[in-house]
Amino acid sequence: MNSLKSVLIITGEVSGDVHGGYLLKALKKENQKLNMFAVGSTHLQEAGATLLADLTRRSTIGFIETLKHIPALLFLKNKLSRLLSSGAVDTLICIDYQGFNMIMADIAKKKGIRVVYYIPPQEWVWGSSKGMQKVVNLTDQIITIFRQEYEHYLPYTDKVEFYGHPLVGMIEDFLQSQVILPTLIPKRISVFPGSREQEIRYVFPVMVETMQRLHKMDPTITFEINLPNTHYIKQIEQRLTRLPFQVPIQIGKTYQVLAQSEFALLTSGTICLEAAILGVPHVSLYKFSRLSYPIIKRVLDKKFKYDWFTLPNIVAGKEVIREFLQDFTAKELSLYIHDLMTNPDALATIRQDLVAVKRQLQVDGRIDVIQQIAKAILK
């Protein structure tokens, strides 16, 4: 172990905050005296970090959507730069959130501060050799959470490491912590609207209409919503008033809600991988604003390296779960889900494929990934 005394950890996504919280708890277990600063949200704060800012409410995907957040990000950049200059931080740990974190990695590197990138920019799926090399140049240690990502970085550096995906261990810890395990509720569909403002604005209305259509097709189908926090609960509740039936809302109970579901309606992201690990068949949805999508589509057509956008499909190397991107309707979505839920053989096939996805996320079947990562950072 080294003499690491203080870390600054930065993330701007809800999923990154969850990963960061687990990581800080593991680091603290290895080094009780570690001083921790963070830019993140509740999970990092609960792990014992001094929270300097919460960027999760500013999380977005797209070009037009990002512009309004630039002044606040510039202010935060200057604030963190002063902290890094003060000598109070030994190591900067970046988690995902590429745009801002690459800027902070550059600043830290120039100040002689060690930079660890845990969950690095996804150059392996949509980037370039130049992008991969830039990540390598700005970091001292790269810890990947996908086998394919690790293999993509190997030709560029020997400082890349892969111990497996920490979500497998996180979910196993959750299951072991339950006095009574959640039991599957037949014909229960869980709905995850996401954590970004644009997801609530563009994707959730289609989810609501889909719930309404499915209920008309089969009134015995029930729904349950899970939100990562209460940031957009008012908008969610307002949309739900249009339904002629009640839909309960849970806050921060991702694994409980998924484990009780026969099927799930998800926004594209980490949640799809969590559903895959729990073996829950699902669909992945995403919509952008009409202004952003043409730009994003050009970038994706030019740079994206895979035939699918959802992580379970990328890991599997085939379409395990159906993806709906941009120009889809509640009608086609509800018809697809109803057909699938009335076909036990099709659902069984998906579950088998999800078991294979989970296996791909592990190294030698190990689940103590986060502790291995903490030890690697402290080496």
N, C-alpha and C positions, 0 to 999 in steps of 0.2 A: 504494500500500500504506500501511496505517496503522502506528502504533507498537505494535501488539499484542504483548505480552510473555508473557502467561500465560493459559491457558485451563483451565477445569474442564469436563469432558465427562461427562454422566451418562446411563447406560442401564441397564435391568434385564433385558433380553432377550438371548438368545444371538444372534439376528439383529441386534439393535442393536449388540452388541459387535463383530460382523463389520463392519458399516457404519462404526462408530466407528474401528476399526483402520485401515481404508482412508482415512478422512477425515484422521486424525492424520498418517499417512504423507504425504498430499498437502499438509497444512498445513506439515509439517516441511520438505518439499521447497521450499516457497515462503519459509519463514522458519526458517533453521537454528537460530536462537537461541530459538525458542519454548519456553517452559516449560509442561509439560502434566501436569495432575492428572486422574484419572479414577475414576469408579465404573462398573465393567463387569466384564470378565473377561480371558481370555488374549490376545485379539486387541489390545485396547487396551494391555495391558502390553507385548506384543511390539512395538507401534508406538512405544514409548518413554515412555509415560505412567507417572507414579507412581500405582500403584493404591491407592486408599483403601478400597475395599470391593468385594466381588463379590456382586451381587444376583441373578445369573442362576439360582442354585439356589433362590431364593425366588420365581421367576417363576411366576405362576399366572393362570388366568382363572376368574372366578366370585366369588361373594360370601362364602360360607361358608369357602372355601379360603384367602381372603386374611386372615382374622381373626388367625390364629396368627402372622403375620409383622409385625403392627402394632408391638409393642414394639421390635423390631430396627430398623424403619424410623424410628420416632421418635428413637431413639438416633442413627442416621445423620443424620437431618435436623438435629439440634442440632450434630453434629460438622461438617457441611458449612456450616452457618450461621456457625460460628465462623471457618471458613476464609475465607468470603466477607467477613466483617467485618475480617479481618486486612490486607486490601489486597493480598494475594498473587495475586489473580485479576482479570484485566481483563474477561474474557468468559465467560459460562456458555453452553455448548452442550448443549442437551437433545436426546436422540434417543429418540423414541417414549416408552414407559413413562409414559403420561399421568398417572396418579394422583399418583405421587411427583414427577414432573418439573414439573407445574403448581404444586405447593407450592413447590418450589425456585425456579421462575421468579418467583413472587410475592415471595419473600424477596430474591432478587437484585435485582429491579426496585426494591424499596424501599430497597436499599442503594446504588442508583445504578450498578449493574453492568449492562453490556450483555448482553442475552439473545438468543441465536440458537436458534430451534427448527428443527432439521433432522429431517425425518420427523415432522411435528406430529401432535397427536391426530386421530384419524380422524372428526372432526366431519362430514366430507363424506359419510360412508357411514351413520352412525348418530346423529349429533349434532343440534344445533339452532342457530338463528341466535344465540341467547344464548351457546352454547358457542363458536361461531366468533368472536364478538366478544370473549369472554374471552381466547382465545388471542392475538388481535390486541393487546389491551390490555396483556398481560404480556410481549410480545416486541418486539424492535427489528428483527428480520429473520426471515422464515419461508421456509424452503426446502423445497418439496414435491418428491415423487418420482413423482407421478401427474398427468397432464394434467387429468383431471377434478377432482382436488383443487385444483389451481392455479386453475381456472375458478370453483370454488365460493368461493374466498377473495377473488377480485378485487373483488366488490362491497363488501367490507368494508375493504380496505386496498390501498395501492400498494407495500407493503414485502414482498410475496410474490413468490417467484421459482421458476422451473421450468427445469431444464437437461436433463431426461430422467431415466431411472431408472439409478442407478449400477450395478445388477446386470449390465446389459448389458455395460458395460465391464469389470467384475470377471471375468465369465465369459470374455470375449474375451481378457483378460490371461492367464487360466489356460490357455486353449487354445494361445495363442502360446508359453507357457512350457514346453509339453510337448515333449520331444525326440521321443517317440513318442505320437501321439494315441490315447486310449482308443478301442477298436473295439467296436461293438455285438455283444453275445452273444445269439444267437437264444433266445427263450423265457426270458430272464433278467428277473426281476422284482426291482427294488430296493425295500427296505422301510425307511422312515424313521419310527421310533417317536416322535420329537419330543424336546424338551428339558425339558419340565415334568413334575413328579412326577405330576400328575393324568393326563397323557397316557400315561405308563407304566402307571398303575393302571387306567385305564378303556378306553383305545383299544388298547394293545398286546395284551391277551389276545385281542381279536377278530382282530387281525392274525395272531397265531399260529394260531388255528383256521382262518383263511382260507388260510394257507399249507398247512396240513394237507389241507384239502379240495381245493385246487387240485392238490396233488401226487397225490392219489388220482385226480383226473380225468385228469391227464396227468403221468406220472412224469418226463417229459423237461423239465418246467418247473423252473428253478433259482431260488434266492433269495439275496440278499445284503443285509445290514443295514448301515446307516451311522448312527453316533451322533455328535453334535457334540463330545462329551467323554465322560469315563469316569464321570460322576456316578452313573448308574443302571445301570452295566454288570452288576452282580451280579444285579439284579432281571431284567434282560433274559436273562442266561445261565440263570437258574433257570427262566424260562418256556420257554426253548428246549429244555430237557431232555425236554419232553413230546413233541417231534417225533421221528419214527423216522428222520430224515435230518439231515445236518449243514447248518447255515446259517452261513457266515462272517460275522464282524463287523468292520467297518472303523470307525476313529475319525477324524473330521474330514476325510473324503475325499468330500465331497458331490458335487463335479462329476465326479470320476473314476467314482464308482459310478453316477451318473445317466447319464453318457455311454455306459456299457456296457449300459444297460437298454433292453429293448423296451417295458417298462411299469413303472410305479412305484405303490407303495402308500404314501400320504402322510398325515400329520396336517395339518390345515388350517393355513396360515400362509405365511411367506415362501418356504418350500421349494417350494410349488406354483408360484410365480412363477419360481423357478430352473429347475424342470423345464420350464416353458413356454418359457423362453428357449433351453433346450437342445433343445427340440422333442420332449420325452418325454411320450407319453400317460400319464395317471395318473388316479387317483381321490383325492378329498379326504375325510378322515374326521375326525369330532370327537364326543366324548362328554363330558358333564359329570356331576357327582355328582347323585344323585336329589334332594338338597336344593337344590342351586343351580339346576338346569335350569328349574324352574317360574318362578323369579324372572327368570332370563336370558331365557326365552321371552317373558315379558310385556314386558320392556324392548325386545327385538328387534321384537316385533309392533307396538309403539307407535312406535319411533324409526327402525328400519332402513329405509334409503331405496332399497334395491335388491332384486331378486328372487332374487339369489344371494349367497352368503357368501364364496365363494372368489375371490381376486384375479384370476386369469385370466378368469373369467366376468364379473366386474365391468368389467374393462378391455375385454373383447370386446363387452359388452352383450348377451350371450346365453350359453346353456349350452354351453360347449366341453368341459368335463370334468364328470363326474358327482360330485355332492356327497352324502355320507351323513352326516346329523346325528342324533345321539342314539339314536333307536329303529331301528337297523339291526342285522342279524344277519350272522354269518359266512357263512351259507348263501346269502343273497341277494347278498352281496358277491362271493363266489367264483363264483356262476353268472354274474353280470354280467361279471366280468373274463374268465372262460373264453370266454363268447360273443364278447366284444370281440376277444380275442387270436386267435380262429379266424376273424375277419372282416377280411382285409387292407384292404378298401375302407373300412371304418369307421375303422380305425387311420390310414389315409392322410388321411381327411377331418379327423380331429383334429389331425394334424400340420400340415396346411395352415392350420387355424384358429390354431394356436399360432404360426405364422410371422407371422400378422396381429397377434396379441397383442404379440409382440416389437416389431413396427414401431410400434405405438401407444406403446410405452415410450420411444421415441427422439425427439429433436428434430433434424430434418434429417439423420438417419442417423448422428449423431455418437456416439462411444463414450467420449470423454475427459471424461465427466461429472464424475467425482470431483475432477479438477483444476480444472474450471470452478467447482465449488462451493467449493473451498478458496480460490480467488482471490476469489470473491464475499464470503466471510466476512472476508477480510483487506483488502477494499477500504476 
